[in-house]
């Protein structure tokens, strides 16, 4: 199970619209434009990199390190998710 899955599980269980994982901020479930923190500590970029490495498809690994927005699907235990980086 990928480490990001616990956040995706929370998204589904709590009926959130999305999960926001930003370096230097607490992880948040988004309900519309209102964030609800789900961690007590801020996320570090190293941890976010680990999250991505675990779920990015092989053919996109080089692409997501480049500037810009990237999207891919991830089949989590909670269902298919669209990931935007």
Residue, then its C-alpha position, 0 to 999 in steps of 0.5 A: x500500500x502506498x503511503x498516500x493511500x491513507x489520505x485518499x482513504x480519508x478523502x473517500x470516507x469523509x466525502x471531500x472533494x480533493x486532498x491538498x499536499x503541499x510542501x511546508x503546509x499541513x495535509x488538508x482535505x478540501x471541501x469546496x474551497x475550504x481546507x480541513x487539516x488532517x495532519x498536525x505537522x507540515x509536510x516536507x518535500x522529501x516525503x512528498x517525493x516519496x509519495x509520488x515515486x510510489x504511484x507515478x506510472x513508469x512512463x511518466x516518472x521523468x515528465x513529472x520532475x519537469x516544471x508545469x502541471x502533470x496529471x495521471x490516474x492512480x488506482x488506489x485501494x479506495x478507487x481510481x483517483x486523478x492525481x495532479x502535480 
